[in-house]
Amino acid sequence: MADQLETRLLIGGKWLESNDRFPVVNPYTGEEIARVAAADSTHVEQAVTAAEASGMTSLTGARRYEILHTAAGKIERSSDELARMIVAESGKPLRYSAGEVERAVQTFSFAAEEARRLHGETLELDAHPGGKGYFGFYHRFPLGVIAAISPFNFPLNLVAHKVAPALAAGNSVILKPSSETPLVALRLAQILEDAGAPPGAVNVLMGSGSTVGKALVTHPRVKMVTFTGSLEVGSSIRAAAGMKRVTLELGSNSAVIIEDEARLEEAAARCVVGAFAFSGQVCISIQRILLNQRLEKRFLEIFLPRVKAITRGDPMEQTTEIGPMITEAEARRIEKWVSGALQQHARVLTGGKREGAFYQPTVLDRVKKDMDIYSKEAFAPIVCIETYTDFEQALDRVNDSRYGLQAGVFTESQDKAMKAFRRLEVGGVVINDFPTFRVDQMPYGGVKGSGSGREGPRFAVEEMTEVKLCCMRL
């Protein structure tokens, strides 16, 4: 695989070597599949200069559309290669990796359309008494150089959600992909080059957050930082970024409320996927299932056998549903959290065992809200069961969290659905489905410790542009 793509730094349209390299390891086999170049602060300076000189701000909307539309087609035609690359560097099962590639095609396609409809509005300035004799309008202009810092869990589509809208808006990008999963990001950069992106429009720097990430966040000529990752790192970025524009898509301990019996079978089936797909390493993975007390016994009778039946194995196999976590260290972390919960009298209903980087799909009950496994983002194949007696109580429990990304509510009551929409302190409420639902054109992001700003091409373009007003005295 390493022979099929560049593993050097991309700066200003040139692939550059560095003084240091680090390994990329297949989480399933433990095999080193590539060694990639590591950037330093000098490379960051070079990349900022190249990004400023890219000429992206002068490209027409038609040209930006053409580049992104062409890239979408190239991603689609490379779907098998890209899916297998995702599997190899992240351990994500092939069925989910293929779905990620399909989503990336959509993300680039939606972003391409946004490039053709970037606009402003005219203003009725004489609606104010002091505006008589004036005409006004505003337009959206690109910010300039955008630093994009992406995580391991969606190494193609979360890069797409940062890079594609940035280019659609006329910005240039310096991408720092996760050190665990840089290969598919490098391949995407090649695809964008082939699609006609100008040299310097997309620059890719691999390396540590403490070196590359910090230098990008604090660089005075970087105009915006868009980051997906943990609350702790996001908070440090916010503190260091100064007056830069910052979009943060952070963590969650997402909850689903199951209020009615009518969709119980469907709810149980969806919760299996929502809690355990990609070993729970999804920002909107279900971590808390809140059951109306009268439904607990029947729900668990349906849910637990399905959890036990999840197919574990080689993530390259189409039948595999769950593979390893990204590293054995992450699996050990969650093992420690579960052990701590058990010491506080939580109970394992199924799972609860680790084998190397694999952690069994695990269902806990008798949890307490101060347990790490409940209150922090697990980012693992773990789900906590709790019951409630009153719907208002369930809403309060969902809100009793430092996070607020998305929540799901299964109910046949329109009144309860709308009450949940109004009351839940989250960025998105999904009625009659799991909180893990996302399509790529929707506004996506959270409140509280789950971040600020929104992704989704249209909404990201708004974050990545500046409104400029023109007033004309007639």
N, C-alpha and C positions, 0 to 999 in steps of 0.2 A: 504493500500500500504506500509506503513512504516514497517509493520510486515513482509513483504516479502523480505526485504533486510536490510543490515547493514546500520546504520546511524552513525557509529563511524568512527574514523580516521583509515586509513590503513597504517601501517608503518612496513616494513620488514616482511610482510606476517601475521601480527597480527592486529586484530581489537581492537583499544585502545579507552578508554573513555577520556574525557577531563573535565576540571572544568566548562566549559560553553557550552551551547547549544543555537541555534537560530532557529526560525521557518522557514519552507518552506510553502508558501501560494499559493493556487490555484487562479490564477488571475481572473478566471471567477466567482467562487463561493465566494471567499474571505475566504474559509475554510483553516485552518491550517492542512496540510496533513502529516507533519512530523516535528520533531525537530532533528537537526543534530549537531554533536559535532563540536566545534570550536577550531581550533589549536592555539597555541602560538609559540613564538620563540624557546622554548625548543623542541617542536615537530618538528620544521623545522630541528634542529640539529640532532635529532634522525633519521629523514627521509633521510637526506644526508648520514649519516653513513650507514644506511640500504641499500641505493641505491648503494653505493660504494661496499658493500659486497655482492651484488646480484649475481655476477658471470656472468652477461650478456655478458661481453666482451669476455669471453672464450667459449660461446656457438657457435656451428657450424652454418653455414648458413642453413643447412638442418633442424636443430632443431628450429631455429628461424622461418623458413618457416612453420614448423609443428604447432608451437604455434599460429601463426597468421592465418593460414588456418583453424585450428580448431576453433579459436575464431570467424572467419567469419561465419562458419556453425552454431555455437551456437547463434550468433546474429540473423541469419536468422530464426532459429527455435523459437526464443523468440520474433519475430517481433511484434506480437499483444501486448504482455506485454510491450515492450519497447515503442511502439507508444503511448499507453495509458498513460504511465508514462510521456512522453514528453508533451502530452496534459495537464495532470494534473498540472505539475509544471511550464509550460511556457504559457499555453493558446493558443498554436499553434493548429489550426484546424486539426482534425484527418487525413484528406486527405493529408496534408502537413507533418504531423508527420510520417505517414506511409512511405511517400516518403523519409524522412530523414533516417529512419531505412534501407530502401533498399540501399540508398547511402552508409551508413556505412558498409554494407556488402561488397560493391564494394571497398571501401577504404581499408578495411582490406585485401581483396583479392589481390588488386594491391600491397599493402605493402608486403604481403607474397612473391610475385614473386620477389620483389626487394631484399629480403633477400637472394635469390639464385643467384643473378647476381651482387652482390657487388664485384667490381674488380678494378684493375688499368691497366696500360699499360707499355710496354717496350719503351725505348727511344733510339734513334740513337744518342748517345752522340758524336760519331765521325763525325757528320755533322758539328761540330765546330772544327776548327783546333786543339784547345787545348784538344779535347776529344779523340784523337787517343789512342787506347789501353784501353778504358773504356767501360763498359757496364752498362746500367742503367734501372731501372724500378721504378714505384711507385705503392702504394696501398692505399686504403682508410681505415682508422681506426676510430672506434667510439670515440666520444669526452669524454664520461663518464656519468656524471649526468646532465640530462636536466630538467629544470623547465618549465612546460607547464601551461600557464594561459589562461583559456578558457572563452568565453562569454555565455550569456543566450540563444541567439537566435537559435543556433544549438547545443543543449547541448549534443548530441551524436556524430554527424558527425564531428563537429569541434574538439571535443576531439579525435576522431579517427584520424583526420589529423595530430595530434601532437603525440599521443601515438604510433600508428601503425608504422610510419616510424622510430621513435626513437628506437623501439624494433627491427625493421628490420635491422637497422644499428649496433645493438649490444650495444645500450645505455640503461641505466635505467632512469626512469622518476619519477619526483615528480609533481603530477597534483594538481593544485588549480582550481577547477571548480567555475563557478559563484555561488554566494551565493543564487541567486534566483532559480537556477536549478541544485542542486548538486546530486539529487537522481539517475538520469539515469547514471551519471558518476560513482557513487558508484556501480550501477548494472553492468556496463561495467567492473569495476575492479574485481568483483566477477566472471564474465565470463572469464576474462583473467587468473585468478587463476585456475579456472576449466579447462582451456585449457592448463595448464602446465607452465605458466610463473613462474620463480623462485621467492621465497620470496624476496621482495625488488626491483624487476624489475619494479613494478608499485606501487607507494605510493600515497595516496590521502589525501590531507589536505584541509579541508574547513575552511573558515575564511575570514577576511577582507583583502583588498589589502594593507591597511596601516600597517597591522601586518604581515600576512603570505606572501603576495606578495612582500613586501619590503625586508623581511628577505631572501627570495629566490633569489631575483634579486641581492642582495649585498653579498650573501654568497660566500666566496672565493673558495669553492670546487664545486660549481655549474658551469659547463663549458659553458652552453648555456641557454638562455631564449627564448622561443617561445610564443608569445603573440598575441591574437586577441582581439581588443577592440577599444577604442576611440583614436583619435590623441593626446589628452591631456595626457592621461595615458601612451600611447606609447612613447611620448616624454620624460616623466619623467623616464621611464624604460631605454631608451637609455642613458640618462644622468647619471643614477645611476649604470649602469651595468659595467662600466669600460671597461676592455679588453675582456669581455665575448663575445662569438658569440651571436648575437641577430637577431631574425626574427620577424618582426612586420607586422601583417595584420590589417590595421587600417580602417578608415572610408572612405566615399565617398559621393558625391552628383551626382551620375551617370546620364549620359545624353544619350538620343537616338536621332539621327537625322533621320527624315523621309523626304527623298528627292524626291522619285518617287511615282507616282499614282498607279503603277502596283500592289503593295502589300499592298494597303491602308487598306483593310478589315483585312488582316492578321496582319498588324502592330498594328491596333487598338486593336484587340483581345489580342495580346501578351503584349501590354502595360498595359492592365487591370491587367493581372497576374503579370507582372514585377513590377508594381507600388504598388499593394495592397496585394499581398500574404503575409500572416503572419503580417498583418497590417503594411507593409512596413518596418518591423524590420529585414532587410537583408542588408548586407554591399553593395551589388550591386543592391539594389532596385532602380527602376527608380525614380529620383527626378526631372529631367528636360526633357521635350519633346520639341525638336526643330523642327518646321514644316516649310517646304517650304511654303512661304506665300500663294501661289496659292492653297495649299491643306488644309488650316486651316478650312474653313467652312465645307468641306466634312468630314474631319477627326473628328471634334467635333460632327457632326451629328451621326457618328457611335460610337464614343468613349463614350460620356456622358451617353447615355441610358444604355450602358453596365456597366458603373460604378455605376449608380443608381440601377441596378438590382443585384448587389453583395449581396449574402445572408449572413446576420449577424445572429448569434445565439450561441447556446451551442457548443463549439469547439469539444466536444465528438461526435457530430452528423456528419455523413458522408457528409451531404448536406451543412454544414456550410462552407462558404468561408472566413469569417473574424470574428475574435474573439476579445477579449480585448487586449490592450497593456499590457506589462509586469507588470506595476504598474499604479495606478491612478496618481501618481506623474509625470510619463512620459507623460500621456495623458494631464495633466494640462500644462506641458511644451510646448507641441505642440500647445495647445489652445492659449497660450500666444504668441507664434511665429506668428500664423495666425492673431491674433488680431493686433499685431504690423504691419504686412504687410498690413492689411486693413486700418490702420491709415495712411499708406503711399500710399493709393489709389490702392492697389491690389484689385482684384475682385474674389469672389467665384463663380465658375460656377456650382458647386454642392458640397454638404457636408458642412463642416465647423462647425459642432456641436459636443460637447462632452457629454457623459452620463457615469459618473463614469470613469472606465478604458477604456471604448469604445470611439474611435474617428471615426467619419464617414469618409469613403473614400472621399477625398477632392481634387478637381481640382481648381487651381488658374490660373489667367492670370493677365496681367498688372503688373508683378513682376519686381523688380529692383535687380541688382546684389549685392547690399549692404545689402539687407534684409537677416535676419537670415534664413528665410524659403527657401532661394535660395542659399546662400553662404555657410551655415553650413550643416552638415549632419543631416537631419530631423529624420531619423530612425522612421518613422511614416507613416500612410497611406495618404501621401501628394504628389501631383505631380504638377509641375509648367509648364504652357504652354507658349512658346514664338515662334515668327516667325522670319524668315530670308528671304532675297531676293537672296542671293548668297551662293553657297556651301562653298566657302572659308571663308565667314563670319561665317557660322555654325561651321566650324572646329575651328576657333579662339575662338568662344564663349565656346565651350566645354573645350578648353585649359585654358580659363580664370577662373581658379579654383585653390584653394589650394590643391585639391585632384586629383588623377589620378589612379583609380582602373580599371574599365572597361567601355567601351562605345559601344553602338550599332549604326549601320548605315543601314538604309533600302535604297538600291539603286540597279537599274538594270545595272548601268554603272560599268564595270570592272575598268575603269580608276579612277572613283571617289572612288571606294572601295579601290584600292591600294593607292590612295592619302590619304585617311583617315587612312589606316594602317601605312603609313609612317609619317604622320603629327600629329596624335593625341597623346598627352602626357599621356598615360595610360599603364597599364600592359597588357591589353588585348583588342582587337578590335573584335567585333562580327558583321559580315556582314549578313544582312537580318534576324536579330533576335534581341531580347532585350539584354541589357548588363547584365541581371540577369542570363544568361546562364552559367552553370558550370557543367562539368562532372569531376569526381574525380581524374582522372589520369593526367589532363592537368596542366601545370604550372599556378599557381594562386597567384597573389599578385600585388602590385601597386608601383607607383612612387610618388614623391612629398610627400604630407601629407598622402598618402594612405599606406605608409609603405616601407619596404625593405625586400628582400629575397622572396622566392617562396615556396608555398605549392603544394600539389600533391605528392604522395609517392616517385616517382623517384627524384623529385627536392628537396623535404624535406630531403631525405637521403643524398643528396649532401651537404645540409646545415649542417647536423648533423654528418658529418664525417670530418676527417682531412686527407689531402694528405701527405703521408710520402715517401720520395725519398730514394732509395738505389743506390749508385754508386759503381761499382766493377772494380778494376784495374786488367786487365787480364794479 
